[in-house]
Amino acid sequence: MFDQNSFSLAGKVALITGGAHGLGQFYSIALSEYGADIFVVSASQRGWDETKEKVEANGQQVAFLQQDITDPDAADAIVQAVIEKFGHLDILVNNAGIQLRNDVLEFKDEDWRKVIDVNLNGLYYLSHAAAKVMSDQQHGKIINIGSMQSYRAGKRIFPYAASKHAVMGLTKAYADALAPYHIQVNGLAPGYISTDMTKPLQEDPVRGPEIAAHIPSGDWGKPEQLMGPMVFLASAASDYVTGVMLPVDGGYLLR
């Protein structure tokens, strides 16, 4: 039965990689606002204090773990830490990611490996570890963060484009495989969102106007506009939605 409680996350525990800064912090705030306790894993302690304050202001608990998700055996250790802290794991948001750019003939092998390791391998191993717990529970939500580069080329960000295309494929494969366990696996693909990180791109005299012209409204997105779709994918409201990569892009992909 559908009602307002369909969007409630009361009693749920969400593990969010990179959930203390950037767009990840907005995901942590959104899920806590609807009742989830939050477990953040990140490579540094950047944003921890602010995130703790915002999550606790929503009446929820938050815990942090400083851990490189690409370390051997990191995934199992992270999931075990969540279970030890909260007793269960209901939502995994694979948000951590990096982007490195260079010209095609100058791209370094080590930069390829670094990006693939974080954006794809780290996501895969953590999803695998979480799926073992969620399958025993017979419920769960895995939400992978894609990109416009899940659909398009990125002629100076080759490993990023490759990894985000792969994230879409892995989302579909895991959705199919985990459906019998009542686990939904979906993706969220942010468009061009106005943040401190993208400010130089917005202000670029060439690329800034090009991107704005490609968005039907001409407006870059705001981080807050990703919060509703995240809550939807994490909640019972999306129980019959799986294998979808949801673009939140203001129509960027229409053109």
Backbone hydrogen bonds, N-H to C=O, Kabsch-Sander energy under -0.5 kcal/mol:
donor,donor_aa,acceptor,acceptor_aa,energy
6,S,3,D,-2.1
7,F,4,Q,-1.4
8,S,5,N,-1.3
9,L,34,Y,-3.4
11,G,35,G,-0.9
12,K,9,L,-2.3
14,A,37,D,-2.9
15,L,91,I,-3.1
16,I,14,A,-0.6
16,I,39,F,-2.6
17,T,93,V,-2.2
18,G,41,V,-3.0
19,G,16,I,-1.0
21,H,18,G,-0.7
24,G,21,H,-0.9
25,Q,21,H,-0.6
25,Q,22,G,-0.8
26,F,22,G,-0.9
27,Y,23,L,-1.7
28,S,24,G,-2.1
29,I,25,Q,-2.5
30,A,26,F,-2.5
31,L,27,Y,-2.4
32,S,28,S,-2.0
33,E,29,I,-2.2
34,Y,30,A,-1.0
35,G,32,S,-1.6
36,A,31,L,-2.4
37,D,12,K,-2.7
38,I,61,Q,-2.5
39,F,14,A,-2.9
40,V,63,A,-3.0
41,V,16,I,-1.7
42,S,65,L,-2.1
48,W,45,Q,-1.8
51,T,47,G,-2.4
52,K,48,W,-2.8
53,E,49,D,-2.2
54,K,50,E,-2.2
55,V,51,T,-2.8
56,E,52,K,-2.4
57,A,53,E,-1.5
58,N,54,K,-0.7
58,N,55,V,-1.0
59,G,56,E,-1.8
60,Q,55,V,-1.6
63,A,38,I,-2.1
65,L,40,V,-2.1
67,Q,42,S,-1.9
67,Q,65,L,-0.8
69,I,67,Q,-0.7
71,D,68,D,-1.8
74,A,71,D,-2.0
77,A,73,D,-1.6
78,I,74,A,-2.6
79,V,75,A,-2.4
80,Q,76,D,-2.3
81,A,77,A,-1.9
82,V,78,I,-1.9
83,I,79,V,-2.2
84,E,80,Q,-2.5
85,K,81,A,-1.8
86,F,82,V,-3.2
87,G,82,V,-0.6
87,G,83,I,-1.7
90,D,13,V,-2.0
91,I,13,V,-2.1
92,L,141,K,-2.7
93,V,15,L,-3.2
94,N,92,L,-0.6
94,N,143,I,-2.4
95,N,93,V,-1.6
102,N,156,R,-2.1
106,E,103,D,-1.2
107,F,103,D,-0.8
107,F,104,V,-0.6
112,W,108,K,-1.8
113,R,109,D,-2.3
114,K,110,E,-2.1
115,V,111,D,-2.1
116,I,112,W,-2.4
117,D,113,R,-2.2
118,V,114,K,-1.7
119,N,115,V,-2.8
120,L,116,I,-1.8
121,N,116,I,-2.5
122,G,117,D,-2.3
123,L,118,V,-0.5
124,Y,120,L,-2.7
125,Y,121,N,-2.6
126,L,122,G,-1.9
127,S,123,L,-2.3
128,H,124,Y,-2.5
129,A,125,Y,-2.2
130,A,126,L,-2.6
131,A,127,S,-2.5
132,K,128,H,-1.3
133,V,129,A,-1.0
134,M,130,A,-2.8
135,S,131,A,-2.5
136,D,132,K,-1.1
137,Q,133,V,-1.6
138,Q,134,M,-1.4
139,H,134,M,-1.7
140,G,182,H,-0.9
141,K,90,D,-2.2
142,I,184,Q,-2.6
143,I,92,L,-3.3
144,N,142,I,-0.5
144,N,186,N,-2.7
145,I,94,N,-1.9
146,G,144,N,-0.8
146,G,188,L,-2.3
148,M,190,P,-0.6
150,S,147,S,-1.8
151,Y,148,M,-1.6
152,R,148,M,-1.6
157,I,154,G,-1.5
161,A,157,I,-2.7
162,A,158,F,-2.5
163,S,159,P,-2.7
164,K,160,Y,-2.5
165,H,161,A,-2.1
166,A,162,A,-2.2
167,V,163,S,-2.2
168,M,164,K,-1.4
169,G,165,H,-1.7
170,L,166,A,-3.0
171,T,167,V,-2.3
172,K,168,M,-1.8
173,A,169,G,-2.4
174,Y,170,L,-2.8
175,A,171,T,-2.1
176,D,172,K,-2.1
177,A,173,A,-2.3
178,L,174,Y,-2.6
179,A,175,A,-1.0
181,Y,178,L,-1.7
182,H,179,A,-2.2
183,I,178,L,-1.4
184,Q,140,G,-2.2
186,N,142,I,-2.5
186,N,184,Q,-0.5
187,G,244,V,-3.5
188,L,144,N,-2.4
189,A,246,L,-3.0
191,G,248,V,-2.4
193,I,191,G,-1.0
194,S,221,G,-3.5
195,T,193,I,-0.8
199,K,195,T,-0.8
202,Q,198,T,-2.5
203,E,199,K,-2.2
204,D,200,P,-0.6
204,D,201,L,-0.7
208,G,204,D,-1.6
210,E,206,V,-1.6
211,I,207,R,-2.8
212,A,208,G,-2.2
213,A,209,P,-2.3
214,H,210,E,-1.0
214,H,211,I,-0.7
215,I,211,I,-0.9
215,I,212,A,-0.7
217,S,250,G,-0.6
218,G,215,I,-1.4
221,G,192,Y,-2.7
225,Q,222,K,-1.9
226,L,223,P,-1.9
227,M,224,E,-1.1
228,G,224,E,-0.6
230,M,226,L,-1.7
231,V,227,M,-2.3
232,F,228,G,-2.5
233,L,229,P,-2.3
234,A,230,M,-1.6
235,S,231,V,-1.1
235,S,232,F,-0.8
236,A,6,S,-0.7
237,A,6,S,-1.3
238,S,235,S,-1.6
239,D,236,A,-1.8
241,V,238,S,-2.1
242,T,240,Y,-0.5
243,G,185,V,-3.2
246,L,187,G,-2.8
246,L,244,V,-0.7
248,V,189,A,-2.5
249,D,247,P,-0.5
252,Y,249,D,-1.4
254,L,251,G,-1.9
255,R,252,Y,-1.3
